[in-house]
Amino acid sequence: MCVLRASGYNFKVDSFMAKSHLKTGEVFHRGEPLFARNPNGRKNKLSGLTIYISDAEWSNLPAQVMDAVRFLKRNQKELLRLGQFPGVKKFCLDFPIDLRIGQKDTKSGQMVAAQYDSFPAALVRFAGAVNLELEFSIYANGPGKWWQRLRSPVGPFKKKKKLKAQ
């Protein structure tokens, strides 16, 4: 589920969106509650937006990349405007992927000792053309659930439901 994020302390996200055709998944404003269920809790330190680029599974990086390249090609002009919009300090594409270390490889059946993932040149080229950073978010997951012991009592990570990609 690849997402694009743009944020900044002085980013006037509503001003940007008023003239944009991009469809946001989330919009947040500095000073508003971080979590709607806790209006008196922590507040957002930044203003920004999130755009859902791909609904491909975390285990399917090639599909996430393909969706991202298609999105970047279609929206290059508008993404350049977003990245240069006053107040935007963080502008990135985030690719969530599963941690495979310590699990059996689906092809070889061997335990994975090291994980290597990379971005293809086409994605790097299109992202670079609009000054967009690329990042991986690696999440512990899988049948062993050893990672649950490292989490707080709140519970394990849950994948969000599939969203319709733009």
C-alpha positions as CSV (number, residue, x, y, z in Angstrom):
1,M,0.0,0.0,0.0
2,C,2.3,2.7,-1.3
3,V,1.4,6.2,-0.1
4,L,2.6,9.7,-0.9
5,R,3.0,12.2,2.0
6,A,3.6,15.9,1.9
7,S,3.9,17.9,5.2
8,G,5.4,20.9,6.8
9,Y,5.0,23.3,9.8
10,N,3.7,26.1,7.6
11,F,2.1,24.0,4.8
12,K,-1.3,25.5,3.9
13,V,-2.7,22.2,2.8
14,D,-6.2,23.5,2.1
15,S,-4.8,26.2,-0.2
16,F,-3.0,23.6,-2.2
17,M,-6.0,21.2,-2.4
18,A,-8.3,24.0,-3.5
19,K,-6.6,24.0,-6.9
20,S,-5.5,20.4,-7.2
21,H,-7.1,17.4,-8.9
22,L,-5.2,14.9,-6.6
23,K,-7.4,12.8,-4.4
24,T,-6.2,12.7,-0.8
25,G,-6.7,9.9,1.6
26,E,-6.0,12.0,4.6
27,V,-5.5,15.7,5.3
28,F,-4.2,16.9,8.7
29,H,-3.6,20.4,10.2
30,R,-1.1,21.6,12.7
31,G,-2.7,22.0,16.1
32,E,-5.6,19.6,15.5
33,P,-5.8,16.4,17.5
34,L,-3.5,13.6,16.3
35,F,-6.2,11.0,16.9
36,A,-9.9,11.9,16.5
37,R,-10.9,9.5,19.3
38,N,-8.7,11.5,21.8
39,P,-9.5,15.2,21.1
40,N,-7.7,16.3,24.3
41,G,-4.6,14.3,23.5
42,R,-1.5,15.0,21.4
43,K,-1.8,17.5,18.6
44,N,-0.4,17.4,15.1
45,K,2.9,19.3,14.9
46,L,2.7,19.6,11.1
47,S,0.1,20.1,8.4
48,G,-0.1,17.8,5.4
49,L,-1.7,15.2,3.3
50,T,-1.5,11.5,2.4
51,I,-2.4,10.1,-1.0
52,Y,-3.0,6.4,-1.4
53,I,-1.0,5.4,-4.5
54,S,-1.3,1.6,-4.5
55,D,-3.5,-1.0,-2.7
56,A,-1.0,-3.8,-3.4
57,E,0.0,-6.0,-0.5
58,W,3.0,-5.2,1.5
59,S,4.5,-8.5,0.3
60,N,4.2,-7.3,-3.3
61,L,6.8,-4.6,-3.8
62,P,6.8,-4.9,-7.6
63,A,3.1,-4.2,-7.8
64,Q,3.5,-1.2,-5.5
65,V,6.3,0.2,-7.7
66,M,4.3,-0.3,-10.9
67,D,1.4,1.6,-9.4
68,A,3.7,4.4,-8.2
69,V,5.4,4.8,-11.6
70,R,2.0,5.0,-13.3
71,F,0.9,7.6,-10.8
72,L,4.0,9.7,-11.2
73,K,3.8,9.6,-15.0
74,R,0.1,10.7,-14.9
75,N,0.6,13.5,-12.3
76,Q,4.1,14.8,-12.8
77,K,3.1,18.5,-13.3
78,E,0.8,18.5,-10.2
79,L,3.4,16.6,-8.1
80,L,6.1,19.2,-9.0
81,R,3.7,21.9,-7.9
82,L,3.1,20.1,-4.6
83,G,6.7,19.5,-3.9
84,Q,7.5,23.2,-4.5
85,F,4.4,24.5,-2.6
86,P,5.3,27.0,0.1
87,G,5.7,25.3,3.5
88,V,6.2,21.7,2.2
89,K,9.3,20.3,3.9
90,K,8.7,16.6,3.7
91,F,7.7,15.1,0.4
92,C,8.0,11.3,0.0
93,L,6.7,8.1,-1.4
94,D,6.5,5.4,1.4
95,F,6.5,1.7,0.4
96,P,5.5,-0.5,3.3
97,I,7.0,-4.0,3.1
98,D,7.1,-7.1,5.3
99,L,10.2,-8.0,7.2
100,R,11.3,-11.4,5.8
101,I,14.3,-12.0,8.0
102,G,13.8,-15.1,10.1
103,Q,11.1,-16.5,7.9
104,K,11.2,-19.2,5.2
105,D,11.7,-18.0,1.7
106,T,8.7,-18.9,-0.4
107,K,10.9,-20.0,-3.3
108,S,13.8,-21.8,-1.7
109,G,12.3,-22.8,1.6
110,Q,15.4,-21.6,3.3
111,M,15.4,-19.2,6.3
112,V,16.0,-15.6,5.2
113,A,19.1,-14.2,6.9
114,A,19.3,-10.9,5.1
115,Q,16.8,-8.8,3.3
116,Y,17.6,-6.8,0.2
117,D,15.1,-4.6,-1.5
118,S,15.7,-1.8,-4.1
119,F,13.9,0.6,-6.3
120,P,14.1,0.3,-10.1
121,A,15.7,3.1,-12.1
122,A,12.4,4.2,-13.7
123,L,10.9,4.9,-10.3
124,V,14.0,6.7,-9.1
125,R,14.0,8.8,-12.3
126,F,10.3,9.8,-12.1
127,A,10.5,10.5,-8.4
128,G,13.7,12.5,-8.8
129,A,12.1,14.6,-11.6
130,V,9.6,16.0,-9.0
131,N,12.1,16.0,-6.0
132,L,10.2,13.2,-4.3
133,E,12.0,11.2,-1.6
134,L,11.6,7.4,-1.6
135,E,11.4,5.3,1.6
136,F,10.7,1.8,2.8
137,S,8.7,1.2,6.0
138,I,9.5,-2.3,7.1
139,Y,7.0,-4.1,9.3
140,A,7.5,-7.2,11.3
141,N,4.9,-9.7,10.3
142,G,4.4,-13.4,9.7
143,P,3.6,-16.8,11.2
144,G,6.1,-16.7,14.1
145,K,4.7,-13.5,15.6
146,W,7.9,-13.2,17.6
147,W,7.6,-9.4,17.2
148,Q,4.4,-9.3,19.3
149,R,6.6,-9.6,22.4
150,L,8.3,-6.3,21.4
151,R,5.1,-4.4,21.1
152,S,3.1,-2.6,23.8
153,P,-0.1,-4.2,25.1
154,V,-2.0,-2.3,22.5
155,G,-1.6,-5.2,20.1
156,P,0.0,-6.2,16.8
157,F,0.2,-4.1,13.6
158,K,-2.8,-4.6,11.5
159,K,-2.8,-4.0,7.8
160,K,-5.3,-1.4,6.7
161,K,-8.1,-2.5,4.4
162,K,-7.5,-2.2,0.7
163,L,-8.2,1.2,-0.7
164,K,-8.9,2.1,-4.3
165,A,-5.8,3.4,-6.0
166,Q,-5.9,6.6,-8.1
